[in-house]
Amino acid sequence: MTLNPMTPSFSALGLCSLLLTSVIGLACGDDSSSATGSGGAAGAALGGGGSGAAGSGGASLNFAACDEPTDCGLVQPGCCPICELPTLADVEPIDIALAEAFHESTCNGVDLCACDGLVNPNLYATCNAGTCVEADVRESDLSSCVGAQDCVLRAGLGCCVCNAEPDAWVAIAAASEGTLTGLVCGTTECDACEPVPPANLGVDCVSGHCAVVTMP
């Protein structure tokens, strides 16, 4: 079996092409409803990442302020995405309602990007104490394991799995499913559904963390 990085391509043109998290649907037409409430605490589950805000876009605009986890998404600063799989160092966690303003504040104007970008489905954003923060599920307690029996596949790291991209499957610890739902959903309620993963995808425990593998 082969470790599967799960890197679907996306168009480099248009604002939605720079939104990298699995909650991309919320920024590009998702109709999920989200109730207003206090910011969800990311806690130790953030593990790798959680470095804080995207900063402020001037004296009065804080791009990273949030009330709910579903307020937050990951974007790449600048006009075009990088031409390789993005890591936490390449993205900024912001309020996705301000994605257009953030894009305008970091892009000087480019007519044509050098490439289509790649989505890293293992990265996600949540709201921690009123600030959007980012994390890599592969480096957090959410994917901790002793053996493959501890792991399950999840359709992306967005709140509502019904809206997940078809190639966004990730591996998490079965015991952490509820914790992850709280981190990415907050008070948002989703339609009930059970996405079915491709038959050739499985999970394994690699160096203490759950990983997606491609079966022969």
C-alpha positions in Angstrom: 0.0 0.0 0.0 1.0 3.6 -0.6 0.6 6.6 1.6 -1.8 8.9 -0.2 -1.2 12.7 0.1 -4.7 13.4 -1.4 -3.9 16.5 -3.4 -6.8 17.5 -5.7 -6.1 20.4 -8.0 -8.2 23.5 -8.1 -8.4 26.5 -10.5 -6.0 29.3 -9.8 -8.3 31.9 -11.2 -11.0 33.6 -9.1 -11.2 34.2 -5.3 -12.5 30.7 -4.4 -9.4 29.2 -5.9 -7.4 30.6 -3.0 -9.6 29.2 -0.3 -7.8 26.0 0.8 -9.7 24.5 3.7 -12.3 21.9 3.4 -14.9 24.5 4.5 -14.5 26.0 1.0 -18.2 25.4 0.4 -19.0 28.0 3.0 -17.2 30.7 1.0 -18.4 29.6 -2.4 -22.1 29.0 -1.9 -22.6 26.5 0.9 -26.1 26.8 2.4 -25.3 25.4 5.8 -26.7 27.5 8.7 -24.5 28.6 11.5 -25.8 30.1 14.8 -23.9 32.9 16.5 -22.1 32.1 19.7 -18.9 32.2 21.5 -15.7 31.2 19.8 -14.8 27.5 20.2 -11.6 26.7 22.0 -9.2 24.7 19.9 -7.3 23.4 22.9 -4.6 20.7 22.6 -6.2 19.1 19.6 -4.7 21.8 17.4 -1.3 20.2 17.8 0.7 21.3 14.8 -0.4 24.8 14.0 -2.7 27.1 15.9 -0.2 29.8 15.5 -2.8 32.5 15.7 -4.1 35.3 13.5 -3.7 36.3 9.9 -3.2 39.8 11.3 -5.1 42.9 10.7 -5.8 44.5 7.3 -5.3 48.0 8.5 -6.2 49.9 11.6 -9.9 48.8 11.7 -10.0 45.4 9.9 -9.0 42.2 11.8 -9.1 39.4 9.2 -8.8 36.7 11.9 -11.6 37.7 14.2 -14.3 35.1 14.6 -17.3 34.0 16.6 -17.7 30.4 15.4 -15.4 27.8 13.8 -17.4 28.0 10.6 -16.4 31.7 10.3 -12.8 30.6 9.6 -11.1 29.3 6.5 -7.5 29.1 5.1 -6.3 31.3 2.3 -3.0 31.8 0.6 -1.8 35.5 0.6 -1.0 37.1 -2.7 -2.6 36.8 -6.1 -1.8 33.2 -7.0 -1.5 29.9 -5.1 1.9 28.2 -4.8 2.7 25.5 -7.3 3.2 22.7 -4.7 1.2 21.2 -1.8 0.7 24.0 0.7 1.7 23.6 4.3 0.8 25.6 7.4 3.5 28.1 6.6 1.8 28.9 3.3 -1.7 29.7 4.5 -3.4 32.3 6.7 -6.5 31.6 8.9 -9.1 34.3 8.4 -12.8 35.1 8.6 -13.9 33.7 5.2 -16.4 36.5 4.9 -13.4 38.8 4.5 -11.7 36.6 1.9 -12.1 39.1 -0.9 -10.8 42.0 1.2 -7.8 39.9 2.3 -7.1 38.9 -1.3 -7.2 42.6 -2.4 -4.9 43.6 0.5 -2.2 41.0 -0.4 -2.4 41.0 -4.2 -0.8 43.6 -6.4 -2.5 42.4 -9.6 -1.6 39.4 -11.8 -3.2 38.6 -15.1 -2.2 35.0 -15.3 -1.0 32.6 -12.5 1.9 30.2 -13.2 -0.1 27.1 -12.2 -3.2 25.7 -10.7 -2.8 25.2 -6.9 -3.2 22.1 -4.8 -5.5 21.6 -1.8 -4.0 20.0 1.3 -7.0 18.4 2.9 -5.1 17.8 6.2 -5.1 21.5 7.0 -8.1 23.2 8.7 -9.1 26.3 10.5 -11.1 26.8 13.7 -12.0 29.6 16.1 -10.0 29.8 19.3 -10.9 32.5 21.8 -12.2 34.8 19.1 -9.4 34.3 16.7 -9.1 32.0 13.6 -6.2 29.6 13.9 -4.9 26.9 11.7 -3.8 23.3 12.3 -2.6 20.2 10.5 -4.6 17.2 11.6 -1.7 14.9 11.0 0.3 16.6 13.7 -2.4 16.8 16.4 -4.0 14.6 18.9 -7.0 14.2 16.6 -5.0 11.7 14.6 -3.1 10.0 17.4 -3.1 6.2 17.2 -1.4 3.0 18.4 -2.6 0.8 15.5 -4.7 1.0 12.3 -7.7 -0.1 14.3 -7.7 3.3 16.0 -8.2 5.2 12.7 -11.1 6.0 10.5 -11.6 7.9 7.2 -13.5 11.3 7.2 -14.8 13.2 4.2 -12.6 16.3 4.6 -12.1 18.5 7.6 -15.0 20.9 7.0 -18.0 20.9 9.3 -20.6 19.3 7.1 -19.2 16.1 5.4 -22.1 16.1 2.9 -20.4 19.1 1.3 -16.9 17.7 1.2 -14.9 17.6 -2.0 -14.7 14.0 -3.4 -10.9 13.8 -3.1 -10.7 15.3 0.4 -10.6 12.2 2.5 -8.4 12.3 5.6 -7.5 9.9 8.4 -8.4 10.7 12.0 -8.6 8.8 15.3 -12.0 7.3 15.8 -12.0 8.4 19.4 -11.5 12.0 18.3 -14.5 12.3 15.9 -16.6 14.2 18.4 -13.7 16.5 19.3 -13.1 17.3 15.7 -16.8 18.0 15.0 -16.8 20.5 17.9 -13.6 22.2 16.5 -14.9 22.7 13.0 -18.7 23.0 13.6 -19.3 24.8 16.8 -23.1 25.3 16.9 -23.6 24.6 13.2 -26.0 21.8 12.4 -25.5 19.7 9.3 -27.8 17.4 7.3 -27.4 13.8 8.1 -25.4 11.8 5.6 -22.7 9.1 5.4 -20.2 9.7 2.5 -18.8 6.5 1.2 -15.0 6.6 0.6 -13.4 5.1 -2.6 -12.9 1.4 -2.3 -9.1 1.7 -2.7 -8.7 4.0 0.3 -7.8 2.7 3.7 -6.1 3.8 6.9 -3.0 2.9 8.8 -1.2 4.1 11.9 2.1 5.6 10.8 4.6 7.0 13.4 1.8 7.4 15.9 -0.7 9.2 13.6 -3.5 8.0 11.4 -2.7 8.2 7.7 -4.7 7.7 4.5 -3.3 4.8 2.4 -4.1 3.7 -1.1 -4.8 0.0 -1.2 -3.4 -2.2 -4.1 
